[in-house]
Amino acid sequence: MEKRWLFRGHCWGRLLARSKGLYIYFIGYLSIGFAAGVIEKTSGLSMLEAALMSLLLYAESGQFIAAWMIAVSHPVSAMIFTYFFVNSHHLVLHWLYISDNKV
């Protein structure tokens, strides 16, 4: 009985009111996802492998890099190193945020 609030109408109304502008982001992610799927398919991956790559790699840049490196037969270790090197700017930005805010 404690989950009764999930089924009240005002809860879903508030959720919809807060998410009105999110469709723009959805369209953007959808277009990048289609582009990544085309690149992955042309690099020789199956549909299942492309779907798994989309689920496991959150950064789209990593998907494009991995598809290219798979197409030219680079070793997995080079793919992992390149993926972390390309996305290492997140660590630097996080470090700068912490040092500025003294968290």
KEVEX-791963 format. One record per residue: residue in three letters; chain; x, y, z of N, C-alpha, C in turn. Coordinates in nm, 3 decimals, m for minus. Each point is the difference from the previous one (the first is absolute). Example, Ala and Ser with C-alpha at 12.3 -4.5 7.8 and 13.67 -1.06 7.14 Angstrom:
BEGIN
residu:chaine:nX:nY:nZ:caX:caY:caZ:cX:cY:cZ
ALA:A:1.319:m0.569:0.780:m0.089:0.119:0.000:0.090:0.120:0.000
SER:A:m0.035:0.105:m0.072:0.082:0.119:0.006:m0.077:0.109:0.073
This chain:
BEGIN
residu:chaine:nX:nY:nZ:caX:caY:caZ:cX:cY:cZ
MET:A:0.081:m0.120:0.000:m0.081:0.120:0.000:0.085:0.126:0.000
GLU:A:0.126:m0.009:0.036:0.081:0.121:0.007:0.038:0.054:m0.138
LYS:A:m0.018:m0.077:m0.106:0.030:0.047:m0.135:m0.122:0.055:m0.070
ARG:A:m0.102:0.035:0.071:m0.123:0.051:m0.058:0.022:0.133:m0.072
TRP:A:0.099:0.080:0.044:0.023:0.132:m0.060:0.043:m0.009:m0.146
LEU:A:0.050:m0.117:m0.042:0.041:m0.016:m0.140:m0.119:0.007:m0.095
PHE:A:m0.115:m0.036:0.048:m0.115:m0.010:m0.087:m0.093:0.121:0.008
ARG:A:0.036:0.098:0.077:m0.081:0.121:0.005:0.026:0.085:m0.121
GLY:A:m0.101:0.066:m0.049:0.012:0.081:m0.122:0.092:0.119:0.014
HIS:A:0.003:0.064:0.117:0.082:0.121:0.013:0.149:m0.031:m0.008
CYS:A:0.041:m0.120:0.036:0.141:m0.037:m0.009:0.045:m0.004:m0.146
TRP:A:m0.078:m0.064:m0.085:0.035:m0.008:m0.141:m0.010:0.137:m0.066
GLY:A:m0.095:0.083:0.045:m0.011:0.135:m0.054:0.121:0.084:0.031
ARG:A:0.053:m0.012:0.123:0.122:0.074:0.035:0.119:m0.050:m0.079
LEU:A:0.007:m0.130:m0.020:0.110:m0.055:m0.078:m0.002:0.051:m0.143
LEU:A:m0.116:0.002:m0.061:m0.012:0.050:m0.137:0.029:0.150:m0.008
ALA:A:m0.040:0.074:0.100:0.025:0.144:m0.001:0.149:0.030:0.012
ARG:A:0.073:m0.082:0.073:0.144:0.023:0.016:0.079:m0.046:m0.121
SER:A:m0.054:m0.086:m0.082:0.077:m0.057:m0.111:m0.045:0.051:m0.136
LYS:A:m0.062:0.115:m0.006:m0.049:0.049:m0.130:0.113:0.033:m0.097
GLY:A:0.110:0.053:0.047:0.108:0.039:m0.089:0.098:m0.111:m0.032
LEU:A:m0.022:m0.118:0.053:0.095:m0.109:m0.021:m0.007:m0.063:m0.138
TYR:A:m0.107:0.024:m0.073:m0.011:m0.060:m0.133:0.108:0.052:m0.094
ILE:A:0.049:0.120:0.021:0.107:0.054:m0.084:0.127:m0.082:0.019
TYR:A:0.031:m0.034:0.126:0.118:m0.082:0.027:m0.018:m0.140:m0.058
PHE:A:m0.121:m0.052:0.008:m0.028:m0.133:m0.053:0.024:m0.003:m0.150
ILE:A:m0.044:0.102:m0.071:0.021:0.006:m0.146:0.149:0.006:m0.031
GLY:A:0.075:0.078:0.077:0.145:0.008:m0.021:0.069:m0.132:0.023
TYR:A:m0.034:m0.069:0.110:0.061:m0.129:0.028:m0.043:m0.105:m0.101
LEU:A:m0.122:0.010:m0.048:m0.048:m0.095:m0.099:0.077:0.012:m0.131
SER:A:0.026:0.123:m0.043:0.074:0.019:m0.125:0.144:m0.048:0.013
ILE:A:0.065:0.027:0.114:0.137:m0.050:0.021:m0.001:m0.152:0.009
GLY:A:m0.102:m0.057:0.061:m0.010:m0.145:0.010:m0.016:m0.066:m0.136
PHE:A:m0.081:0.060:m0.087:m0.014:m0.054:m0.135:0.132:0.008:m0.077
ALA:A:0.071:0.113:0.015:0.130:0.014:m0.067:0.099:m0.104:0.050
ALA:A:0.002:m0.021:0.132:0.090:m0.102:0.056:m0.038:m0.139:m0.050
GLY:A:m0.129:m0.028:m0.011:m0.044:m0.130:m0.050:0.043:m0.024:m0.144
VAL:A:m0.009:0.102:m0.082:0.043:m0.013:m0.141:0.150:m0.025:m0.008
ILE:A:0.077:0.076:0.079:0.146:m0.019:0.001:0.036:m0.139:0.049
GLU:A:m0.067:m0.046:0.105:0.030:m0.132:0.055:m0.038:m0.110:m0.098
LYS:A:m0.110:0.017:m0.070:m0.042:m0.100:m0.098:0.097:m0.006:m0.118
THR:A:0.046:0.116:m0.046:0.094:0.001:m0.113:0.139:m0.047:0.040
SER:A:0.032:0.002:0.131:0.130:m0.050:0.043:0.002:m0.152:0.015
GLY:A:m0.114:m0.065:m0.020:m0.005:m0.145:0.001:m0.063:m0.061:0.123
LEU:A:m0.057:0.081:0.088:m0.065:m0.054:0.118:m0.142:m0.046:m0.033
SER:A:m0.045:m0.102:0.071:m0.139:m0.043:m0.018:m0.092:0.095:0.076
MET:A:m0.129:m0.016:m0.019:m0.097:0.086:0.069:0.007:m0.024:0.151
LEU:A:0.020:m0.123:0.043:0.010:m0.030:0.142:0.125:0.065:0.060
GLU:A:0.112:m0.010:m0.070:0.123:0.062:0.049:m0.012:0.152:0.006
ALA:A:m0.065:0.059:m0.099:m0.020:0.145:0.001:m0.091:0.042:0.115
ALA:A:m0.104:m0.079:0.026:m0.089:0.032:0.111:0.071:m0.016:0.134
LEU:A:0.083:m0.103:0.014:0.076:m0.017:0.123:0.102:0.113:0.019
MET:A:0.059:0.045:m0.109:0.094:0.111:0.011:m0.073:0.126:0.045
SER:A:m0.119:0.021:m0.048:m0.077:0.117:0.042:m0.040:m0.009:0.146
LEU:A:m0.025:m0.120:0.049:m0.037:m0.016:0.141:0.120:0.010:0.093
LEU:A:0.116:m0.048:m0.044:0.116:m0.008:0.088:0.089:0.124:m0.004
LEU:A:0.007:0.067:m0.114:0.081:0.121:m0.011:m0.092:0.121:0.004
TYR:A:0.012:0.078:0.107:m0.091:0.114:0.013:0.043:0.116:m0.088
ALA:A:0.129:0.022:m0.014:0.049:0.113:m0.079:m0.009:m0.034:m0.149
GLU:A:m0.065:0.086:m0.075:m0.013:m0.023:m0.144:0.135:0.004:m0.070
SER:A:0.092:0.082:0.050:0.133:0.004:m0.062:0.066:m0.136:0.011
GLY:A:m0.021:m0.068:0.111:0.056:m0.134:0.016:m0.059:m0.099:m0.099
GLN:A:m0.127:0.015:m0.032:m0.061:m0.089:m0.099:0.058:0.023:m0.139
PHE:A:0.019:0.125:m0.037:0.058:0.030:m0.131:0.144:m0.049:m0.008
ILE:A:0.077:0.022:0.107:0.140:m0.045:0.002:0.008:m0.151:m0.005
ALA:A:m0.082:m0.068:0.080:0.002:m0.147:0.003:m0.040:m0.058:m0.135
ALA:A:m0.099:0.059:m0.066:m0.042:m0.051:m0.131:0.113:0.014:m0.102
TRP:A:0.069:0.114:0.003:0.111:0.019:m0.093:0.113:m0.096:0.030
MET:A:0.033:m0.017:0.129:0.111:m0.088:0.036:m0.033:m0.147:m0.027
ILE:A:m0.126:m0.038:0.011:m0.039:m0.136:m0.035:0.010:m0.020:m0.151
ALA:A:m0.037:0.102:m0.076:0.004:m0.011:m0.147:0.142:m0.017:m0.051
VAL:A:0.098:0.062:0.066:0.139:m0.011:m0.046:0.080:m0.101:0.082
SER:A:m0.068:m0.079:0.082:0.057:m0.114:0.075:0.108:0.040:0.099
HIS:A:m0.025:0.101:0.081:0.091:0.035:0.108:m0.023:m0.094:0.118
PRO:A:0.101:m0.021:0.084:m0.019:m0.087:0.117:m0.091:0.065:0.105
VAL:A:m0.058:m0.083:0.083:m0.093:0.048:0.101:0.070:0.092:0.100
SER:A:0.124:m0.028:0.032:0.072:0.086:0.094:0.014:0.142:m0.054
ALA:A:0.023:0.014:m0.130:0.009:0.133:m0.060:m0.136:0.070:0.004
MET:A:m0.108:m0.075:m0.016:m0.134:0.058:0.007:m0.029:0.053:0.141
ILE:A:0.034:m0.080:0.100:m0.025:0.042:0.139:0.083:0.122:0.034
PHE:A:0.128:0.002:m0.038:0.085:0.115:0.029:m0.052:0.125:m0.069
THR:A:m0.040:m0.011:m0.126:m0.051:0.115:m0.074:m0.129:0.050:0.059
TYR:A:m0.088:m0.092:0.040:m0.127:0.039:0.061:0.023:0.081:0.128
PHE:A:0.089:m0.048:0.087:0.027:0.072:0.124:0.074:0.130:m0.025
PHE:A:0.087:0.003:m0.099:0.072:0.123:m0.031:m0.096:0.107:m0.053
VAL:A:m0.090:m0.037:m0.087:m0.095:0.096:m0.057:m0.094:0.053:0.108
ASN:A:m0.042:m0.084:0.091:m0.095:0.042:0.103:0.066:0.044:0.130
SER:A:0.132:0.014:0.001:0.070:0.041:0.122:m0.028:0.147:0.035
HIS:A:m0.053:0.076:m0.093:m0.031:0.140:0.033:m0.105:0.009:0.110
HIS:A:m0.082:m0.103:0.016:m0.097:0.001:0.110:0.070:m0.002:0.136
LEU:A:0.109:m0.075:0.009:0.075:m0.004:0.125:0.062:0.136:0.030
VAL:A:0.054:0.065:m0.102:0.061:0.132:0.019:m0.106:0.102:0.041
LEU:A:m0.114:m0.003:m0.066:m0.106:0.094:0.036:m0.052:m0.026:0.141
HIS:A:m0.010:m0.126:0.039:m0.044:m0.032:0.135:0.103:0.050:0.103
TRP:A:0.129:m0.019:m0.029:0.105:0.046:0.089:m0.005:0.152:0.013
LEU:A:m0.022:0.070:m0.111:m0.009:0.146:0.006:m0.122:0.045:0.078
TYR:A:m0.111:m0.070:m0.013:m0.121:0.034:0.074:0.023:m0.017:0.150
ILE:A:0.062:m0.111:0.037:0.025:m0.025:0.143:0.097:0.103:0.056
SER:A:0.106:0.032:m0.076:0.098:0.095:0.052:m0.059:0.141:0.011
ASP:A:m0.094:0.036:m0.088:m0.062:0.133:0.009:m0.101:0.008:0.113
ASN:A:m0.074:m0.108:0.023:m0.106:0.002:0.100:0.042:m0.056:0.135
LYS:A:0.119:m0.054:0.009:0.055:m0.053:0.125:m0.098:m0.095:0.069
VAL:A:m0.049:m0.096:m0.079:m0.097:m0.097:0.052:0.069:m0.102:0.086
